[in-house]
Amino acid sequence: MVRLEEVSKKYGPDTAVDSVSLDVHPGETMVVVGPSGCGKTTLLKLINRLIPLTSGRILINGRDTAGADPVLLRRTIGYVIQQIGLLPHLTVRDNITFVLELTGVTKDRRNARAEELIQTVGLPTDYLDKRPQHLSGGQQQRVGVARALAANPEVILMDEPFGALDPITRQQLQEVILDLQQRMRKTIIFVTHDIQEAFKLGGRVAIMRDGNLVAVGTAKQLINSDQPFIQQFLGPRAIFDVLATIPVLAALDATAPVLGLRSGNRPGSSRWEYALMTDAAGRFLGIVEKNVASQRGNNLRPEDIRPFTATLDAAASAASAIEKMLTSGNCWLPVVDGDKLAGVVTFETCANLLRIKEV
Amino acid sequence: MESITAQTLRFLHDKPGVLLDAFNSQLYLVLVSSLLTTVIGVSLGVAIHRLPGLRQPILKIAGTLYTIPILALFGLLIPLLGIGNFPALVALVIYGILPVLYNTRAGLADIDPAVIEAAQGMGACSWQLLRKVELPLAFPKIIAGIRTSVVMNISVATFAVFIGAGGLGTIILQGIRTSQDGMLLSGTLLVALTAVTAERGLGWLQTRATQAIKGKVD
């Protein structure tokens, strides 16, 4: 969809972007991450030609962007920047549809589009007649995202769009992007310096340093990299950032023994010292020592069941599973969905999430 | 001896046509020069904003012309352009340009660069950027420049009598020469009234323009 071929940008003797090649697939969120000054913002602006290339080629949908009129090219590419840059003299409505006005779309169609888009980004329609400066930073950037979608571009460039927002607002906006991607499957190139954000949003993450692209891959591939710079750049917390993006339900241990009162038992592997007890409806009751369970057979007594309070909600991430194991002193935890037992997560199954199976 | 108020009222009663003619020619000079000043000043302001190379030379020339005393400027223009409305208008435009030029440039330079980047990033061409983003946002400053320029032109146009272009200066000068205090005062008051009205009117417009950009606070 967007293909960079040995793209370079030089300012006199300084090289801002050094022969970067990158293939961004249709519908993919490619996150470009790196320390400040690594050239990631320059790279983004080369794509919509706000900055001219020194050498190399950029192809969008197979067509070399050098052959296009930069103004017309930009109208087909969404653009969201950290400073937001809404036009203060226009209403939210006219801000959202600014690009449509540039291309001469009629007022009726512009208004209809604005009403549709403001809901897409989760703002009430009565905000359309407000001025941007009367909105909070997070609301303004929602408008910024809506504006980037106005002309229904296939490609959207986002330059640290949530970098100036507080952590809670940033997370909300990240959810907006994830939600949009579920529905719209745009090709997004997203620049950030925040690894956590990169792993949360990115199908693949590209790491830049000193104008060079040093690695491209999924979060799992990157944290398994043996390159010292990548290890150093990602830092020890990156593992948790990856685990935070994976639901705990992906880490259930099928070998854990589950005993049901008056229902079928799942014996589980012999490694387990405890069995988990459920009632007929599948509700989690507690745990039973395995030797007790085997002694009693089908005649388990209520006092055999020990309550087990450290449970994990099924909506939690693998990172919170690890956290809870550490704080509760268990190397496994029952996962409950409402009051029903959904399964068991262990340290080992969480660690396995980080392994690359296909390599 | 008649009081000065009575003399003024008598002049206004006896010769309203003379005053009105002078006022009309003054108005003509001010309106035409202000229009030209605005067009040339804003254009030059945009030019020096877009082309940094032109900035210093144009600001220096405009600044130098601005410092020439009005009678000296007439003295320079008469040998070149003769007398009448045309050289008077040229002089007024030369004087009026600097505030408009300067404020236009300041208004454009003041715009948040993020707004410009976003507009360009969305595909505004150079002309759309100017018309839909830059000029609207710089408008309050531009109006402030026009306001300074118009008020100044009203006072400078009073001197146009020395270059044979009429205006309320004729009434004032004749009032002084012939010791007709009523005539003198009528001309003077009308000039002052015109200047104050223009100042207030454009001031109101400036406030409205600023509010329009900020949006009403809700």
Interface residues (C-beta under 8 A of the other chain):
Chain A: N48 L50 V71 L72 L73 R74 R75 T76 Y79 I81 Q83 I84 G85 L86 L87 P88 H89 T91 F98 V99 E101 L102 T103 K130 R131 Q133 H134 G144 R147 L157
Chain B: D112 P113 A114 V115 I116 E117 A118 A119 Q120 G121 M122 G123 A124 C125 Q128 K132 V133 P136 L137 A212 I213 K214 G215 V217 D218
